[in-house]
Amino acid sequence: MPSGREIRCRLLWTLARRHGWGSPVDAETLLRSALASSAQGRGRELIDDLRYEPYLDRGPDGYFLYNDPDSQALAALRLRDTCGYSQLQVEATLSRFEQAGGFDAYDESALDRTLSEWA
């Protein structure tokens, strides 16, 4: 069984890869897309934790990432440093962040202070 951090990471990565701007991803689609069926129950317990992240929100139609480069920079740092995705994967996935200059354009230590620890 994946850890809570691994589950949150899979949910976040899947959200970053699947959502379209203005098209949120509903919880069930996100869970099914991100997790094996054996982990979806635990995923249901953890998915709402994502709404406390400063770069995404949950609306009536589902979860979505904010579309501004600064929010995407926070998501990018989370994906790279907490979740272990490569810089290339992250910058290619988060287009506004990449267009703003990617990791080279941000003070990573300042961004890191904005993010809480994931257990």
C-alpha positions as CSV (number, residue, x, y, z in Angstrom):
1,M,0.0,0.0,0.0
2,P,1.4,3.4,-0.9
3,S,2.1,5.9,1.8
4,G,-0.1,9.0,2.3
5,R,2.6,11.1,0.6
6,E,2.8,8.8,-2.4
7,I,-0.9,8.9,-2.8
8,R,-1.0,12.7,-2.6
9,C,1.8,12.8,-5.1
10,R,0.0,10.5,-7.5
11,L,-3.2,12.6,-7.2
12,L,-1.3,15.9,-7.8
13,W,0.7,14.5,-10.8
14,T,-2.5,13.1,-12.4
15,L,-4.3,16.4,-11.8
16,A,-1.4,18.3,-13.4
17,R,-1.4,15.9,-16.4
18,R,-5.2,15.6,-16.9
19,H,-6.9,18.9,-16.1
20,G,-7.5,21.5,-18.7
21,W,-7.7,25.2,-17.9
22,G,-11.3,25.8,-17.0
23,S,-12.0,22.1,-16.9
24,P,-11.7,20.7,-13.4
25,V,-11.2,17.0,-12.7
26,D,-13.9,15.5,-10.5
27,A,-12.8,13.4,-7.5
28,E,-13.8,10.0,-8.8
29,T,-12.1,10.5,-12.1
30,L,-8.9,11.7,-10.4
31,L,-8.9,8.8,-8.0
32,R,-9.5,6.2,-10.7
33,S,-6.9,7.8,-13.0
34,A,-4.2,8.2,-10.3
35,L,-4.5,5.1,-8.1
36,A,-4.8,1.4,-8.3
37,S,-8.2,0.2,-7.1
38,S,-6.6,-1.2,-3.9
39,A,-5.4,2.4,-3.0
40,Q,-8.6,4.3,-3.9
41,G,-10.2,3.9,-0.5
42,R,-7.2,5.5,1.2
43,G,-7.1,8.1,-1.7
44,R,-10.7,9.1,-0.8
45,E,-9.5,9.8,2.7
46,L,-6.6,12.0,1.5
47,I,-7.9,13.7,-1.6
48,D,-9.5,16.6,0.3
49,D,-6.0,17.4,1.8
50,L,-5.1,18.8,-1.6
51,R,-7.5,21.7,-1.2
52,Y,-5.2,23.1,1.5
53,E,-2.4,23.4,-1.0
54,P,-1.8,27.0,-2.2
55,Y,-1.7,26.2,-5.9
56,L,-5.0,24.3,-6.3
57,D,-8.6,24.4,-5.3
58,R,-11.7,22.3,-5.4
59,G,-14.8,23.8,-7.0
60,P,-18.3,22.4,-7.5
61,D,-17.1,20.5,-10.6
62,G,-13.8,19.1,-9.2
63,Y,-10.2,19.9,-8.5
64,F,-8.1,22.3,-10.5
65,L,-4.7,23.9,-10.5
66,Y,-4.5,27.7,-10.6
67,N,-3.3,28.9,-14.0
68,D,-0.8,31.6,-12.9
69,P,2.9,31.0,-13.1
70,D,3.5,31.6,-9.4
71,S,1.0,29.0,-8.3
72,Q,2.4,26.6,-10.8
73,A,5.9,27.3,-9.4
74,L,4.7,26.0,-6.1
75,A,3.1,23.0,-7.7
76,A,6.3,22.4,-9.6
77,L,8.4,22.5,-6.5
78,R,6.1,20.1,-4.8
79,L,6.1,17.7,-7.7
80,R,9.9,17.8,-8.0
81,D,11.1,17.9,-4.4
82,T,8.4,16.1,-2.6
83,C,7.2,13.7,-5.2
84,G,10.4,13.0,-7.1
85,Y,9.4,13.9,-10.7
86,S,12.2,15.3,-12.8
87,Q,12.6,19.0,-13.6
88,L,12.1,18.2,-17.3
89,Q,8.8,16.3,-16.6
90,V,7.5,19.1,-14.3
91,E,8.4,22.0,-16.6
92,A,6.9,20.2,-19.6
93,T,3.7,19.5,-17.8
94,L,3.1,22.9,-16.2
95,S,3.1,25.2,-19.2
96,R,2.6,28.6,-17.5
97,F,5.5,27.8,-15.1
98,E,7.7,26.8,-18.0
99,Q,6.7,29.9,-20.0
100,A,7.7,32.0,-17.0
101,G,11.2,30.6,-17.1
102,G,10.7,27.4,-15.0
103,F,12.9,26.7,-12.0
104,D,15.5,29.2,-13.1
105,A,13.1,32.1,-12.7
106,Y,12.2,31.4,-9.1
107,D,13.9,31.6,-5.6
108,E,13.3,28.0,-4.7
109,S,14.0,28.5,-1.0
110,A,11.3,31.2,-0.8
111,L,8.8,28.9,-2.5
112,D,9.7,26.0,-0.2
113,R,8.8,28.1,2.8
114,T,5.3,28.4,1.5
115,L,4.7,24.6,1.3
116,S,3.8,22.5,4.3
117,E,5.5,19.1,4.9
118,W,3.7,16.0,3.5
119,A,3.9,13.0,5.7
